[in-house]
Amino acid sequence: MTIRESLEHWEKVYLSAFATQSVNSKGRVRPEEPCDIRPVFQRDRDRIIHSKSFRRLKDKTQVFLSPESDHYRTRLTHTLEVSQNARTIAKALQLNEELVEAIALGHDLGHTPFGHAGERALDEICPYGFKHNEQSVRTVEILEKDGAGLNLTWEVNDGILNHQTANMPSTLEGKVVRFSDKIAYTYHDMDDAIRAGILREKDIPREIGEVVGYTPRERLNKFIHDIVISSQGINDVRMSDEVETAMKALRKFMFEKVYCNDVVKCEEDKAMSLIKTLYEHYMNHTDELPKFFLELGLRGEPREKVVCDYISTMTDRFAIALYNDLYVPKFWIK
């Protein structure tokens, strides 16, 4: 028996009857020889961590664009917090922790520079639209490894695609990540807003605080415990009605006070204009795209999607530097 087979046997003995077992995966688009050490979802997790798109998350905006402090979240730290929340819940419910971690680490790989501002800009200007969850799947299937993709399992791709509110994953592990994403950004975006002086703890409405707590630690603890308690012994991952209602109210409060706040969003119009300008530039100068993206076009990929592909791979810093190089006059040096 290989190490992988012993781990797969452990899953059969220990995991919940509702968990997704590695041996039952629907597989990969391109079949591969199994690893002698790692089950399939562990292998997927490792591929994501070693990918270029994962490393680029460290220089992509979460909420606050180009913050001066080192302590504000980036898209990478958000991803790590989602993963930690998801692993805690999965372990308590005896679900497949490695599947949960792979989905969590991959769920935002297709995000644009400047966070949701960049996403909105491409969605407005590209005739095909642009959604970061769909782009994350496109990233792992097409863009990574110079077009070879990561060849992840069906379950991981499904969880990445369906991590947003409007969608529902096919596995309980995907549902864990879907909740964990909401918990993470509600928790840490509020923490960052308080750090920035935009919010105070006492601003949180009493009717919300009485249900989920008045401090970041209390809220995180309440959300995770409520999911674990509400989901034990059932073929679903859910919150209690009371806590889910409070969470929705808290998210609405965050949209009103933080996400749509003039102070927070004062640079977003500039970011969206920058992204749209880069899009128009490469639509009109396709020959200036890097070689890999030119090859995508030769494969038959629509030019509009290829331009979005290139822009979505950029970090905030790279996009700004590229814009400056293309459009900001340089001093003449003899």
DRENLO-561232 format. One line per 10 residues: for each residue x, y, z of C-alpha. Coordinates in nm, 3 decimals. Each point is the difference from the previous one (the first is absolute). Last residue first. Example, Ala and Ser with C-alpha at 12.3 -4.5 7.8 and 13.67 -1.06 7.14 Angstrom:
BEGIN
1.367 -0.106 0.714; -0.137 -0.344 0.066
END
This chain:
BEGIN
2.057 6.380 -2.294; -0.282 -0.066 0.244; -0.346 0.108 -0.111; -0.250 -0.037 0.280; -0.264 -0.264 -0.070; -0.359 0.068 -0.100; -0.262 -0.219 0.172; -0.204 -0.216 -0.238; 0.165 -0.333 -0.083; 0.270 -0.021 0.269
-0.229 0.146 0.263; -0.274 -0.250 -0.090; 0.250 -0.285 0.021; 0.127 0.116 0.339; -0.356 0.031 0.132; -0.098 -0.346 -0.129; 0.321 -0.153 0.139; -0.054 0.150 0.344; -0.361 -0.116 0.026; 0.094 -0.352 -0.110
-0.069 -0.112 -0.354; -0.140 -0.340 -0.094; -0.349 0.145 -0.051; 0.134 0.240 -0.262; 0.142 -0.279 -0.214; -0.311 -0.216 0.018; -0.223 0.300 -0.070; 0.200 0.063 -0.319; -0.037 -0.367 -0.092; -0.372 0.015 0.065
-0.047 0.295 -0.234; 0.216 -0.161 -0.267; -0.223 -0.307 -0.007; 0.194 -0.328 0.053; 0.062 -0.174 -0.332; 0.333 -0.168 0.072; 0.174 0.293 -0.171; -0.148 0.230 0.264; 0.147 -0.213 0.274; 0.335 0.021 -0.181
-0.011 0.379 0.022; -0.061 -0.041 0.372; 0.312 -0.215 0.039; 0.213 0.242 -0.204; -0.072 0.306 0.214; -0.256 0.241 -0.147; 0.141 0.282 -0.212; -0.139 -0.147 -0.325; -0.351 0.050 0.139; 0.039 0.374 -0.030
-0.359 0.129 -0.031; -0.152 -0.253 0.242; 0.316 0.037 0.203; -0.050 0.372 0.046; -0.374 -0.027 0.059; 0.056 -0.245 0.286; 0.280 0.212 0.149; -0.228 0.303 -0.005; -0.283 -0.197 0.162; 0.232 -0.112 0.280
0.128 0.354 0.061; -0.353 0.144 0.000; -0.108 -0.262 0.253; 0.296 0.084 0.225; -0.067 0.374 -0.025; -0.367 -0.053 0.087; 0.111 -0.216 0.293; 0.225 0.263 0.157; -0.263 0.171 0.216; -0.166 -0.331 0.080
0.110 -0.038 0.359; -0.054 0.364 0.088; -0.329 0.018 -0.192; -0.140 -0.304 0.184; -0.175 -0.248 -0.227; 0.191 -0.304 0.127; 0.024 0.140 0.353; -0.316 0.143 0.160; -0.280 -0.108 -0.232; 0.160 -0.317 -0.131
0.116 -0.094 0.349; -0.351 0.049 0.145; -0.142 -0.223 -0.272; 0.263 -0.263 0.089; -0.097 0.029 0.367; -0.369 -0.040 -0.083; 0.082 -0.311 -0.202; 0.201 -0.134 0.294; -0.283 0.073 0.243; -0.245 -0.191 -0.219
0.246 -0.289 -0.024; 0.041 0.004 0.378; -0.373 -0.020 0.070; -0.077 -0.253 -0.272; 0.270 -0.236 0.124; 0.286 -0.038 -0.242; 0.037 -0.271 -0.260; 0.211 -0.279 -0.144; -0.207 -0.293 -0.123; -0.032 -0.377 0.020
-0.081 0.004 0.370; 0.174 -0.136 0.311; 0.150 0.330 0.113; -0.085 0.297 -0.220; -0.164 0.242 0.248; 0.264 -0.054 0.270; 0.293 0.041 -0.240; -0.154 0.300 -0.177; -0.085 0.170 0.331; 0.346 -0.062 0.141
0.165 0.162 -0.303; -0.223 0.307 -0.003; 0.011 0.053 0.377; 0.378 -0.028 0.031; 0.055 0.243 -0.285; -0.247 0.244 0.152; 0.143 -0.019 0.353; 0.357 0.046 -0.125; -0.092 0.299 -0.213; -0.173 0.166 0.296
-0.367 0.080 0.068; -0.160 -0.340 -0.026; -0.206 -0.205 -0.246; -0.358 0.027 0.129; 0.004 0.301 0.232; 0.241 0.176 -0.233; -0.244 -0.011 -0.289; -0.296 0.150 0.189; 0.240 0.247 0.161; 0.106 0.151 -0.331
0.379 0.005 -0.047; 0.120 0.358 0.043; 0.137 -0.082 0.347; 0.285 -0.195 -0.158; 0.110 0.311 -0.181; 0.011 0.038 -0.376; 0.194 0.207 -0.254; 0.301 0.041 0.230; 0.226 -0.204 -0.228; 0.052 -0.267 0.268
-0.378 -0.018 0.042; -0.038 -0.047 -0.376; 0.272 -0.268 0.003; -0.181 -0.195 0.272; -0.331 0.040 -0.184; 0.162 -0.132 -0.317; 0.151 -0.282 0.206; -0.320 -0.143 0.144; -0.239 0.056 -0.290; 0.270 -0.113 -0.242
0.077 -0.316 0.192; -0.356 -0.100 0.088; -0.116 0.040 -0.359; 0.291 -0.208 -0.131; -0.055 -0.261 0.272; -0.363 -0.044 -0.104; 0.093 -0.084 -0.361; 0.298 -0.202 0.122; -0.226 -0.224 0.211; -0.241 -0.034 -0.292
0.286 -0.126 -0.217; 0.081 -0.261 0.264; -0.364 -0.103 0.006; 0.034 -0.077 -0.370; -0.198 0.118 -0.304; 0.065 0.370 0.053; -0.287 0.251 0.007; 0.011 0.329 -0.190; -0.135 0.352 0.056; 0.195 0.050 0.322
0.339 -0.073 -0.156; 0.207 -0.316 0.043; -0.147 -0.176 -0.304; 0.286 0.006 -0.250; 0.268 -0.080 0.256; -0.202 -0.285 0.152; -0.073 -0.153 -0.340; 0.365 0.025 -0.103; 0.101 -0.180 0.319; -0.260 -0.274 -0.048
0.090 -0.059 -0.367; 0.363 -0.065 0.085; 0.274 0.240 -0.101; 0.185 -0.009 -0.333; 0.237 0.281 0.103; -0.015 0.170 -0.339; 0.211 -0.091 -0.303; -0.021 0.351 -0.142; 0.334 0.133 0.119; -0.017 -0.177 0.336
-0.317 0.182 0.108; -0.223 0.174 -0.250; -0.238 -0.273 -0.116; -0.163 -0.212 0.272; 0.129 0.169 0.317; -0.048 0.352 -0.134; -0.329 -0.076 -0.176; -0.134 -0.129 0.332; 0.108 0.322 0.172; -0.144 0.199 -0.291
-0.342 -0.152 0.062; 0.024 0.101 0.367; 0.130 0.345 -0.096; -0.294 0.080 -0.223; 0.054 0.189 -0.326; -0.246 0.086 -0.274; 0.020 -0.145 -0.352; -0.039 0.347 -0.154; 0.292 0.124 0.215; -0.040 0.360 0.120
-0.233 -0.025 0.297; 0.123 -0.336 0.132; 0.360 0.116 -0.044; -0.060 0.310 0.213; -0.208 -0.187 0.257; 0.281 -0.252 0.056; 0.257 0.276 0.037; -0.213 0.169 0.265; -0.060 -0.341 0.161; 0.366 -0.033 0.089
0.244 0.261 -0.127; 0.184 -0.249 -0.225; -0.231 -0.269 -0.130; -0.103 -0.320 0.175; 0.054 -0.327 -0.183; 0.174 -0.180 0.287; -0.284 0.087 0.239; -0.140 -0.347 0.084; 0.325 -0.191 -0.028; 0.118 -0.007 0.361
-0.354 -0.063 0.126; -0.073 -0.278 -0.249; 0.327 -0.180 0.080; -0.054 0.043 0.375; -0.351 -0.143 -0.007; 0.115 -0.298 -0.205; 0.283 -0.059 0.247; -0.232 0.026 0.300; -0.238 -0.267 -0.126; -0.290 0.021 0.244
0.007 -0.116 0.360; -0.238 0.280 0.110; 0.255 0.148 0.244; 0.280 -0.045 -0.254; -0.201 0.168 -0.273; -0.090 0.300 0.218; 0.359 0.065 0.106; 0.127 -0.061 -0.354; -0.246 0.249 -0.142; 0.095 0.275 0.244
0.369 -0.055 -0.072; -0.049 -0.004 -0.376; -0.208 0.317 0.002; 0.270 0.166 0.210; 0.268 -0.110 -0.246; -0.199 0.137 -0.294; -0.050 0.334 0.173; 0.374 0.014 0.069; 0.062 -0.053 -0.371; -0.258 0.254 -0.123
0.166 0.256 0.225; -0.102 0.086 0.353; 0.117 0.314 0.176; 0.285 -0.034 0.249; 0.296 0.132 -0.199; -0.135 0.355 0.007; 0.019 0.223 -0.306; -0.310 -0.145 -0.164; 0.014 -0.043 -0.379; -0.375 -0.044 -0.053
-0.193 -0.101 0.312; -0.245 -0.283 -0.067; 0.197 -0.316 -0.091; 0.255 0.141 -0.244; 0.252 -0.218 -0.182; 0.370 -0.013 0.082; 0.005 -0.319 0.210; -0.240 -0.166 -0.245; 0.283 -0.026 -0.253; 0.142 -0.305 0.178
-0.321 -0.196 -0.059; -0.003 0.088 -0.371; 0.356 -0.125 -0.034; -0.095 -0.346 0.123; 0.177 -0.192 0.278; -0.288 0.038 0.246; -0.251 -0.106 -0.266; 0.193 -0.315 -0.094; 0.034 -0.098 0.366; -0.374 0.031 0.059
-0.072 -0.210 -0.306; 0.232 -0.277 0.123; -0.172 0.004 0.336; -0.328 -0.037 -0.185; 0.123 -0.301 -0.198; 0.143 -0.204 0.288; 0.374 0.044 0.054; 0.280 -0.253 0.047; 0.004 -0.244 -0.296; -0.137 0.266 -0.234
-0.267 -0.125 -0.239; 0.082 -0.025 -0.373; -0.187 0.274 -0.177; -0.325 0.036 -0.193; -0.041 0.330 -0.189; -0.331 0.167 0.086; 0.054 -0.112 0.359; -0.190 -0.237 0.225; -0.358 -0.039 0.116; 0.147 -0.048 0.347
-0.120 -0.307 0.188; 0.346 -0.113 0.112; 0.057 0.340 0.161; -0.307 -0.026 0.219; -0.256 0.278 0.003; -0.156 0.014 0.347; -0.363 -0.088 0.074; 0.078 -0.333 0.168; 0.233 0.198 0.222; 0.372 -0.066 -0.021
0.186 -0.246 0.225; -0.006 -0.349 -0.147; -0.033 0.079 -0.371; 0.242 0.294 0.030; 0.255 -0.225 0.173; -0.022 -0.240 -0.295; 0.084 0.286 -0.234; 0.298 0.082 0.221; 0.115 -0.363 -0.015; -0.039 0.003 -0.377
0.211 0.314 -0.030; 0.274 -0.149 0.216; 0.007 -0.302 -0.230; -0.140 -0.340 0.098
END
